[in-house]
Amino acid sequence: MSKIVETVEVDAPLTTCYDQWTQFESFPRFMEGVEEVTQTDDRHNHWKTSIAGVTREFDTEIVDQRPDDRIVWRTLDGEAEQRGMVSFQPLDGTSTKVSLTMEFEPGGMAEKAGDALGVVDRRIRGDLRRFKEYIEHHGTAPAGWRGRITPG
Protein backbone atom coordinates (compact mmCIF):
# COMPACT_ATOMS: atom_id res chain seq x y z
CA MET A 1 0.00 0.00 0.00
CA SER A 2 1.07 3.56 -0.68
CA LYS A 3 0.80 6.19 2.04
CA ILE A 4 0.15 9.92 1.76
CA VAL A 5 0.32 12.48 4.58
CA GLU A 6 -0.71 16.08 3.87
CA THR A 7 -1.57 19.03 6.08
CA VAL A 8 -3.14 22.45 5.54
CA GLU A 9 -3.74 25.39 7.86
CA VAL A 10 -7.25 26.82 7.42
CA ASP A 11 -8.26 30.30 8.54
CA ALA A 12 -11.46 29.05 10.15
CA PRO A 13 -12.34 27.79 13.63
CA LEU A 14 -12.02 24.10 14.47
CA THR A 15 -15.77 23.44 14.63
CA THR A 16 -16.34 25.08 11.24
CA CYS A 17 -13.65 22.93 9.60
CA TYR A 18 -14.90 19.73 11.22
CA ASP A 19 -18.55 20.47 10.42
CA GLN A 20 -17.73 21.11 6.74
CA TRP A 21 -15.75 17.88 6.47
CA THR A 22 -18.72 15.89 7.78
CA GLN A 23 -20.77 17.18 4.83
CA PHE A 24 -19.53 14.27 2.69
CA GLU A 25 -21.95 14.99 -0.14
CA SER A 26 -20.22 18.37 -0.68
CA PHE A 27 -16.83 16.72 -1.43
CA PRO A 28 -17.22 17.09 -5.23
CA ARG A 29 -17.07 20.88 -4.71
CA PHE A 30 -13.41 20.71 -3.65
CA MET A 31 -12.13 17.19 -4.39
CA GLU A 32 -10.85 16.71 -7.90
CA GLY A 33 -12.13 13.53 -9.51
CA VAL A 34 -14.92 12.95 -6.99
CA GLU A 35 -18.16 12.99 -8.95
CA GLU A 36 -20.58 12.05 -6.18
CA VAL A 37 -20.69 10.95 -2.56
CA THR A 38 -23.93 9.60 -1.14
CA GLN A 39 -24.18 9.17 2.61
CA THR A 40 -26.29 6.06 3.19
CA ASP A 41 -26.27 6.21 7.02
CA ASP A 42 -24.12 7.61 9.85
CA ARG A 43 -21.28 5.16 9.09
CA HIS A 44 -21.45 4.53 5.34
CA ASN A 45 -20.90 6.46 2.10
CA HIS A 46 -21.05 5.44 -1.56
CA TRP A 47 -18.47 7.12 -3.82
CA LYS A 48 -18.30 7.68 -7.58
CA THR A 49 -14.96 8.92 -8.87
CA SER A 50 -13.49 9.60 -12.28
CA ILE A 51 -9.73 9.97 -12.43
CA ALA A 52 -7.74 10.02 -15.67
CA GLY A 53 -10.74 8.65 -17.53
CA VAL A 54 -11.22 5.71 -15.13
CA THR A 55 -14.58 5.69 -13.34
CA ARG A 56 -14.84 3.77 -10.09
CA GLU A 57 -17.53 3.18 -7.48
CA PHE A 58 -16.91 1.99 -3.95
CA ASP A 59 -18.33 2.05 -0.44
CA THR A 60 -16.63 3.38 2.68
CA GLU A 61 -17.25 2.84 6.37
CA ILE A 62 -16.39 5.33 9.10
CA VAL A 63 -14.74 3.25 11.80
CA ASP A 64 -13.90 6.02 14.28
CA GLN A 65 -15.32 9.53 14.53
CA ARG A 66 -14.76 11.99 17.36
CA PRO A 67 -16.36 15.41 16.91
CA ASP A 68 -13.82 18.22 16.44
CA ASP A 69 -10.98 15.67 16.53
CA ARG A 70 -10.88 13.03 13.77
CA ILE A 71 -12.66 10.82 11.26
CA VAL A 72 -11.19 7.42 10.31
CA TRP A 73 -12.51 5.41 7.35
CA ARG A 74 -11.87 2.36 5.19
CA THR A 75 -13.28 0.99 1.98
CA LEU A 76 -15.61 -1.98 2.27
CA ASP A 77 -16.01 -3.08 -1.30
CA GLY A 78 -15.93 -1.85 -4.84
CA GLU A 79 -13.13 -0.82 -7.13
CA ALA A 80 -10.82 0.90 -4.63
CA GLU A 81 -8.87 -0.23 -1.59
CA GLN A 82 -8.01 2.51 0.87
CA ARG A 83 -8.12 3.65 4.46
CA GLY A 84 -7.38 6.94 6.07
CA MET A 85 -7.83 9.53 8.74
CA VAL A 86 -8.49 13.26 8.76
CA SER A 87 -7.71 15.09 11.99
CA PHE A 88 -8.39 18.61 13.20
CA GLN A 89 -6.21 20.59 15.59
CA PRO A 90 -6.96 24.14 16.73
CA LEU A 91 -4.07 26.53 16.18
CA ASP A 92 -5.86 29.38 17.91
CA GLY A 93 -9.48 30.53 18.11
CA THR A 94 -9.67 31.34 14.40
CA SER A 95 -7.50 28.81 12.57
CA THR A 96 -7.22 25.03 12.35
CA LYS A 97 -4.64 22.50 11.18
CA VAL A 98 -6.29 19.82 9.02
CA SER A 99 -4.16 16.69 8.51
CA LEU A 100 -5.00 13.87 6.11
CA THR A 101 -3.33 10.46 6.14
CA MET A 102 -4.39 7.97 3.48
CA GLU A 103 -3.19 4.51 2.52
CA PHE A 104 -4.31 3.04 -0.78
CA GLU A 105 -3.57 0.22 -3.14
CA PRO A 106 -3.03 1.46 -6.69
CA GLY A 107 -4.80 -0.78 -9.21
CA GLY A 108 -3.52 -1.32 -12.70
CA MET A 109 -0.39 -0.07 -14.42
CA ALA A 110 -1.61 3.51 -14.95
CA GLU A 111 -2.43 4.00 -11.25
CA LYS A 112 0.87 2.44 -10.18
CA ALA A 113 2.77 4.74 -12.54
CA GLY A 114 0.79 7.77 -11.35
CA ASP A 115 1.53 6.86 -7.75
CA ALA A 116 5.24 6.46 -8.48
CA LEU A 117 5.30 9.88 -10.17
CA GLY A 118 3.60 11.58 -7.21
CA VAL A 119 0.33 12.30 -9.02
CA VAL A 120 -1.80 11.08 -6.11
CA ASP A 121 0.18 13.15 -3.58
CA ARG A 122 -0.33 16.29 -5.67
CA ARG A 123 -4.04 15.54 -6.05
CA ILE A 124 -4.53 15.15 -2.27
CA ARG A 125 -2.50 18.32 -1.63
CA GLY A 126 -4.72 20.11 -4.15
CA ASP A 127 -7.89 18.75 -2.53
CA LEU A 128 -6.80 20.11 0.85
CA ARG A 129 -5.90 23.47 -0.69
CA ARG A 130 -9.35 23.62 -2.34
CA PHE A 131 -10.99 22.65 0.98
CA LYS A 132 -9.13 25.56 2.60
CA GLU A 133 -10.28 27.97 -0.13
CA TYR A 134 -13.84 26.64 0.02
CA ILE A 135 -14.24 26.99 3.79
CA GLU A 136 -12.44 30.35 3.96
CA HIS A 137 -14.61 31.72 1.15
CA HIS A 138 -17.88 30.53 2.72
CA GLY A 139 -16.88 31.44 6.28
CA THR A 140 -19.41 29.10 7.86
CA ALA A 141 -20.43 25.48 7.44
CA PRO A 142 -23.79 23.77 7.85
CA ALA A 143 -24.11 22.11 11.24
CA GLY A 144 -22.14 18.87 11.06
CA TRP A 145 -23.06 15.54 12.53
CA ARG A 146 -21.80 15.62 16.12
CA GLY A 147 -22.26 11.93 16.95
CA ARG A 148 -19.51 9.58 18.10
CA ILE A 149 -18.61 6.43 16.19
CA THR A 150 -16.34 4.00 18.01
CA PRO A 151 -14.20 1.26 16.46
CA GLY A 152 -15.69 -2.21 16.50
C-alpha positions, 0 to 999 in steps of 0.5 A, spaced: 500 500 500 502 507 498 501 512 504 500 519 503 500 524 509 498 532 507 496 538 512 493 544 511 492 550 515 485 553 514 483 560 517 477 558 520 475 555 527 475 548 528 468 546 529 467 550 522 472 545 519 470 539 522 462 540 520 464 542 513 468 535 512 462 531 515 458 534 509 460 528 505 456 529 499 459 536 498 466 533 497 465 534 489 465 541 490 473 541 492 475 534 491 478 533 484 475 527 480 470 525 486 463 525 482 458 524 487 458 521 494 452 519 497 451 518 505 447 512 506 447 512 514 451 515 519 457 510 518 457 509 510 458 512 504 457 510 496 463 514 492 463 515 484 470 517 482 473 519 475 480 519 475 484 520 468 478 517 464 477 511 469 470 511 473 470 507 479 464 506 485 466 503 492 463 504 499 466 506 505 465 505 512 467 510 518 470 506 523 472 512 528 469 519 529 470 523 534 467 530 533 472 536 532 478 531 533 478 526 527 474 521 522 477 514 520 474 510 514 476 504 510 473 501 503 468 496 504 467 493 497 468 496 490 473 498 485 478 501 490 482 499 496 483 505 501 483 507 508 485 513 512 484 519 517 483 526 517 484 530 523 483 537 526 487 541 531 486 548 533 491 553 532 488 558 535 481 561 536 480 562 528 484 557 525 485 550 524 490 544 522 487 539 518 491 533 517 490 527 512 493 520 512 491 515 506 493 509 505 491 506 498 492 500 493 493 502 486 490 498 481 492 497 474 499 499 471 496 507 470 495 508 477 501 504 479 505 509 474 501 515 477 503 513 484 510 512 483 510 519 479 507 523 485 500 524 481 496 522 487 500 526 492 499 532 488 491 531 487 490 530 495 494 536 496 490 540 491 484 537 494 486 540 501 488 546 498 481 547 495 478 545 501 481 551 505 479 555 499 472 553 500 471 553 507 475 560 507 470 563 502 464 561 505 466 562 512 461 558 515 459 550 514 452 547 515 451 544 522 455 537 522 453 531 525 456 531 532 455 523 533 460 519 536 462 512 532 467 507 536 471 502 532 468 495 532 
